[in-house]
């Protein structure tokens, strides 16, 4: 079926094209009776305005700003690269992307950057949420000033932000718990969860999910108090080594956050049989660990899809439209279903699991 045009609307309403255009763009100088006929024709024909064409005609550009965690962190490196990959394709839709790097897990630093943002600086902001009164106040101030805010990966300021883009983290934690239960097959087990930060929404939700499944009848698994490593490899190495010394009967490890290079290095030195290991995000290091049999499953939240959905939602919001739901379904990777390496991955070189070196070096440049 042919898509109706504004010419069709004008013809059905019995008015000129210029009159229909003035009604569509709310430019006035149209009698109410004629304007109503145009609106009725739009409704009956199912006319939908081509906002991109209208923006192109007006030479309008979208200015979107992302605040992403910085540093040599596997997942956030992939997230930044996913954003960089959208820069050139989105320019054809007059979307200009600006990236600001902020310290990872630092709500004060992120809040300070938002507080320095003035009305008119950009059309929409996306950021990785952290539960913090100051950050929530900063987001609310931006929204009140006319700058909508989206949260990525981890949610925050639910009463103020426009949309959360990411996976259901409770379901992700339950998925990890189900994988651990399957690996134990009803046998007794001791499970160690590893957190980045307790007050991170995504980490707390994943912890709630895994403990919920492992508390169900028939699970037969004891869940140890989680250790908090702030997504830092050094802290991961020290805390995990101590936990393994104090509880040598650990049969499963669930790494909820990051810092997994140190985890993988410790796993390499453990005697067989090693604990069952489930962690998050398919990075160069987690992929190599899966291939070498050092970890058992990786739950990946598909950062490229998250970035693409965030940009689509930001465009819709900037156009005054309701964004589509942006809940991403994660992927479970095992040794047997890893995607083929791209040329860029191969050119970057594989990580050295013994030293934690190698792989891609993250770019800290802004995108304009």
C-alpha positions as CSV (number, residue, x, y, z in Angstrom):
1,X,0.0,0.0,0.0
2,X,1.3,3.4,-1.0
3,X,2.3,5.7,1.9
4,X,0.0,8.8,1.9
5,X,1.7,12.1,1.3
6,X,0.8,15.7,2.3
7,X,-0.5,16.2,-1.3
8,X,-3.0,13.4,-0.6
9,X,-4.0,15.1,2.7
10,X,-4.5,18.4,0.9
11,X,-6.6,16.8,-1.8
12,X,-8.8,14.9,0.7
13,X,-9.3,18.1,2.8
14,X,-10.1,20.2,-0.2
15,X,-7.3,22.7,0.5
16,X,-4.0,23.8,-1.1
17,X,-0.7,22.1,-0.3
18,X,0.5,25.3,1.3
19,X,-2.5,25.3,3.6
20,X,-2.0,21.7,4.6
21,X,1.7,22.4,5.2
22,X,0.9,25.4,7.5
23,X,-1.5,23.2,9.6
24,X,1.1,20.4,9.8
25,X,3.8,22.8,11.0
26,X,1.5,24.9,13.1
27,X,2.3,28.1,11.4
28,X,-1.1,29.7,11.8
29,X,-3.1,31.8,9.4
30,X,-5.5,29.0,8.6
31,X,-9.2,29.1,9.4
32,X,-10.1,26.7,12.1
33,X,-12.7,25.0,9.8
34,X,-10.0,24.3,7.2
35,X,-7.5,23.3,9.8
36,X,-9.9,20.7,11.2
37,X,-10.5,19.3,7.7
38,X,-6.7,18.9,7.3
39,X,-6.4,17.1,10.7
40,X,-9.4,14.9,9.9
41,X,-7.8,14.0,6.5
42,X,-4.5,13.1,8.2
43,X,-6.3,10.8,10.6
44,X,-8.4,9.1,8.0
45,X,-5.5,8.6,5.6
46,X,-3.1,7.5,8.3
47,X,-0.7,10.2,7.4
48,X,2.6,10.3,9.4
49,X,4.9,13.2,9.1
50,X,8.4,12.5,7.8
51,X,10.3,14.2,10.5
52,X,13.7,13.5,9.1
53,X,12.8,15.1,5.8
54,X,11.4,18.1,7.7
55,X,14.6,18.4,9.7
56,X,16.7,18.2,6.5
57,X,14.6,20.9,4.9
58,X,15.1,23.1,8.0
59,X,18.8,22.2,8.2
60,X,18.2,21.0,11.8
61,X,20.9,18.9,13.5
62,X,20.6,16.8,16.6
63,X,23.2,17.2,19.3
64,X,23.5,14.2,21.5
65,X,26.0,13.9,24.4
66,X,27.2,10.6,26.0
67,X,28.9,10.4,29.4
68,X,30.8,7.1,29.4
69,X,33.2,5.7,32.0
70,X,36.9,6.0,31.0
71,X,39.9,3.8,31.4
72,X,41.2,0.5,30.2
73,X,38.0,-1.4,31.2
74,X,37.1,-4.2,28.8
75,X,33.3,-3.6,28.7
76,X,33.4,0.2,28.7
77,X,36.1,0.0,26.0
78,X,33.6,-2.0,23.8
79,X,30.8,0.5,24.7
80,X,32.9,3.4,23.6
81,X,33.9,1.7,20.4
82,X,30.2,0.9,19.7
83,X,29.5,4.6,20.0
84,X,32.4,5.5,17.7
85,X,31.0,3.1,15.1
86,X,27.8,5.1,15.0
87,X,29.3,8.5,14.4
88,X,29.7,8.4,10.6
89,X,26.4,6.5,9.8
90,X,24.3,8.8,11.9
91,X,25.7,12.0,10.3
92,X,23.4,11.2,7.3
93,X,20.5,11.8,9.7
94,X,22.1,15.0,10.9
95,X,22.9,13.5,14.3
96,X,26.1,14.9,15.9
97,X,27.5,12.7,18.7
98,X,29.7,14.0,21.4
99,X,31.4,11.8,24.0
100,X,32.6,12.9,27.4
101,X,34.7,10.4,29.4
102,X,34.3,10.4,33.1
103,X,36.0,8.3,35.9
104,X,34.3,4.9,36.2
105,X,31.9,4.4,39.2
106,X,32.5,8.0,40.3
107,X,29.0,9.5,40.9
108,X,30.5,12.7,42.2
109,X,32.6,13.3,39.1
110,X,29.6,12.5,36.8
111,X,27.3,14.7,38.8
112,X,29.8,17.6,38.6
113,X,29.9,17.3,34.8
114,X,26.1,17.3,34.5
115,X,25.9,20.3,36.9
116,X,28.2,22.2,34.5
117,X,25.9,21.6,31.5
118,X,23.9,24.6,30.5
119,X,20.5,24.7,28.8
120,X,21.0,24.6,25.0
121,X,24.3,22.7,25.2
122,X,22.8,19.7,23.7
123,X,19.4,18.1,22.8
124,X,19.7,14.9,24.9
125,X,22.1,13.1,27.2
126,X,22.9,9.5,27.8
127,X,24.9,8.2,30.7
128,X,25.6,5.1,32.8
129,X,23.5,5.5,35.9
130,X,24.8,5.4,39.5
131,X,22.5,5.6,42.5
132,X,23.4,8.9,44.1
133,X,21.3,11.8,45.6
134,X,23.6,14.3,44.0
135,X,23.5,12.6,40.6
136,X,19.7,12.2,40.7
137,X,19.4,16.0,41.5
138,X,21.7,16.8,38.6
139,X,19.6,14.7,36.2
140,X,16.4,16.3,37.5
141,X,17.8,19.8,37.0
142,X,18.7,19.0,33.4
143,X,15.3,17.6,32.6
144,X,13.7,20.7,34.2
145,X,16.0,22.8,31.9
146,X,14.7,21.0,28.8
147,X,17.5,18.4,28.3
148,X,16.1,14.9,28.5
149,X,18.4,12.2,30.0
150,X,18.6,8.5,29.2
151,X,20.4,5.9,31.4
152,X,22.5,3.1,29.8
153,X,23.6,-0.2,31.3
154,X,22.6,0.8,34.8
155,X,19.5,2.7,35.8
156,X,19.2,5.8,38.0
157,X,16.8,8.7,38.7
158,X,13.8,6.7,37.5
159,X,11.4,9.6,38.3
160,X,13.3,12.0,36.1
161,X,15.1,10.2,33.3
162,X,13.3,9.6,30.1
163,X,14.2,6.0,29.4
164,X,16.5,3.2,30.6
165,X,18.3,1.4,27.8
166,X,19.8,-2.0,28.7
167,X,19.1,-5.5,29.9
168,X,16.9,-6.7,32.8
169,X,19.6,-7.1,35.3
170,X,17.5,-9.1,37.7
171,X,16.8,-11.6,34.9
172,X,20.5,-11.6,34.0
173,X,21.4,-12.5,37.6
174,X,18.7,-15.3,37.6
175,X,20.2,-16.6,34.4
176,X,23.6,-16.8,36.0
177,X,22.0,-18.6,39.0
178,X,20.3,-21.1,36.7
179,X,23.6,-21.9,34.9
180,X,25.3,-22.5,38.2
181,X,22.5,-24.8,39.4
182,X,22.7,-26.7,36.1
183,X,26.5,-27.1,36.6
184,X,26.0,-28.5,40.1
185,X,23.2,-30.9,39.1
186,X,21.7,-30.9,42.6
187,X,25.1,-31.4,44.4
188,X,26.1,-29.3,47.3
189,X,27.9,-26.1,46.3
190,X,29.5,-22.9,47.6
191,X,29.0,-19.8,45.4
192,X,31.0,-16.6,45.6
193,X,29.5,-13.5,44.1
194,X,31.9,-10.7,43.2
195,X,30.5,-7.1,42.9
196,X,31.9,-3.9,41.5
197,X,29.9,-1.7,43.9
198,X,27.0,-2.6,46.1
199,X,25.1,0.6,45.3
200,X,25.2,0.2,41.6
201,X,21.7,-0.6,40.4
202,X,22.8,-3.2,37.8
203,X,25.1,-5.0,40.2
204,X,22.5,-5.0,43.0
205,X,19.8,-6.3,40.7
206,X,22.1,-9.1,39.4
207,X,23.0,-10.1,43.0
208,X,19.3,-10.2,43.9
209,X,18.6,-12.4,40.8
210,X,21.3,-14.9,41.4
211,X,20.6,-15.3,45.2
212,X,16.9,-15.7,44.4
213,X,17.5,-18.6,42.2
214,X,20.0,-20.3,44.4
215,X,17.7,-19.9,47.4
216,X,14.9,-21.9,45.7
217,X,14.1,-25.4,46.9
218,X,16.5,-28.0,45.5
219,X,19.3,-25.6,44.7
220,X,21.6,-27.0,47.4
221,X,24.0,-24.1,47.0
222,X,25.3,-21.8,49.8
223,X,25.9,-18.2,48.7
224,X,28.8,-16.5,50.4
225,X,28.7,-12.8,51.2
226,X,29.7,-10.9,48.1
227,X,33.1,-9.3,47.8
228,X,33.3,-5.7,46.5
229,X,36.2,-5.0,44.1
230,X,35.2,-1.6,42.6
231,X,35.8,-3.0,39.1
232,X,39.6,-2.8,39.8
233,X,41.8,-5.7,38.7
234,X,44.2,-5.1,41.6
235,X,41.5,-5.2,44.2
236,X,39.9,-8.2,42.4
237,X,43.2,-10.1,42.6
238,X,43.7,-9.4,46.3
239,X,40.1,-9.9,47.5
240,X,39.6,-13.1,45.4
241,X,42.9,-14.6,46.5
242,X,42.0,-14.0,50.1
243,X,38.4,-15.5,49.6
244,X,39.8,-18.6,48.0
245,X,42.3,-19.1,50.8
246,X,39.5,-18.6,53.5
247,X,36.9,-20.8,51.7
248,X,38.7,-23.4,49.6
249,X,35.4,-25.3,49.1
250,X,34.1,-22.6,46.7
251,X,32.6,-24.5,43.7
252,X,31.3,-21.5,41.7
253,X,32.2,-17.9,41.1
254,X,29.8,-15.3,39.7
255,X,31.5,-12.1,38.7
256,X,28.8,-9.5,38.5
257,X,30.9,-6.5,37.4
258,X,34.4,-6.0,35.9
259,X,38.0,-6.4,36.8
260,X,37.9,-9.9,35.3
261,X,41.4,-9.9,33.9
262,X,42.7,-10.5,37.4
263,X,40.0,-13.2,38.0
264,X,41.1,-15.0,34.8
265,X,44.7,-14.8,35.9
266,X,43.9,-16.4,39.2
267,X,41.9,-19.1,37.6
268,X,44.8,-20.1,35.4
269,X,46.8,-21.0,38.6
270,X,44.1,-23.0,40.4
271,X,44.4,-26.8,40.6
272,X,41.7,-28.9,38.9
273,X,38.8,-29.1,39.3
274,X,38.4,-25.3,39.2
275,X,35.2,-23.6,40.3
276,X,32.4,-23.1,37.7
277,X,32.7,-19.5,36.5
278,X,30.0,-17.2,35.1
279,X,30.8,-13.6,34.3
280,X,29.5,-10.7,32.3
281,X,30.4,-9.1,28.9
282,X,32.2,-10.5,25.9
283,X,35.5,-8.7,25.8
284,X,38.8,-9.7,24.3
285,X,39.8,-11.2,27.7
286,X,36.6,-13.0,28.5
287,X,36.5,-14.4,25.0
288,X,40.0,-15.8,25.2
289,X,39.1,-17.3,28.6
290,X,36.1,-19.1,27.2
291,X,38.2,-20.4,24.3
292,X,40.8,-21.7,26.7
293,X,38.3,-23.3,29.1
294,X,39.1,-20.9,32.0
295,X,35.5,-19.7,32.3
296,X,32.2,-21.5,31.5
297,X,29.7,-18.8,30.4
298,X,29.6,-15.2,29.6
299,X,26.3,-13.2,29.7
300,X,26.7,-10.3,27.2
301,X,24.4,-7.3,27.1
302,X,25.2,-6.5,23.5
303,X,26.6,-2.9,23.9
304,X,26.4,-2.2,20.1
305,X,22.6,-2.7,20.3
306,X,22.4,-0.6,23.4
307,X,24.1,2.3,21.8
308,X,21.9,2.0,18.6
309,X,18.7,1.8,20.6
310,X,19.8,4.8,22.8
311,X,20.4,6.9,19.7
312,X,17.1,5.9,18.2
313,X,15.3,6.8,21.5
314,X,17.2,10.1,21.7
315,X,16.1,11.0,18.2
316,X,12.5,10.2,19.0
317,X,12.5,12.2,22.2
318,X,14.1,15.2,20.4
319,X,11.3,15.0,17.9
320,X,8.7,15.1,20.6
321,X,7.7,11.5,20.1
322,X,7.5,8.6,22.6
323,X,10.6,6.4,22.3
324,X,10.2,2.7,21.7
325,X,10.9,0.3,24.6
326,X,14.6,-0.2,24.8
327,X,15.0,-3.4,26.9
328,X,17.8,-5.5,25.4
329,X,17.8,-9.3,25.5
330,X,21.3,-10.5,26.6
331,X,23.2,-13.2,24.9
332,X,24.7,-16.3,26.7
333,X,28.1,-17.3,25.2
334,X,29.7,-20.6,25.8
335,X,32.9,-22.1,24.3
336,X,30.8,-23.5,21.4
337,X,28.9,-20.4,20.1
338,X,31.3,-17.6,20.1
339,X,30.9,-15.2,17.1
340,X,33.6,-15.1,14.5
341,X,36.4,-12.6,15.1
342,X,36.2,-9.5,12.9
343,X,39.2,-8.2,11.0
344,X,39.5,-5.4,13.6
345,X,39.6,-7.9,16.4
346,X,42.2,-10.0,14.7
347,X,44.3,-6.9,13.9
348,X,44.2,-5.8,17.6
349,X,45.8,-9.0,18.8
350,X,44.7,-11.3,21.5
351,X,45.2,-10.5,25.2
352,X,47.9,-12.1,27.3
353,X,45.9,-13.8,30.0
354,X,49.0,-14.3,32.1
355,X,49.9,-10.6,32.3
356,X,46.6,-8.9,31.5
357,X,48.2,-7.0,28.7
358,X,47.3,-6.9,25.0
359,X,44.2,-6.1,23.1
360,X,42.9,-2.8,22.1
361,X,43.8,0.4,23.8
362,X,40.8,2.6,24.4
363,X,40.5,6.0,22.8
364,X,39.9,8.9,25.2
365,X,39.1,11.4,22.4
366,X,35.8,13.1,22.2
367,X,33.6,12.5,19.2
368,X,32.3,15.5,17.2
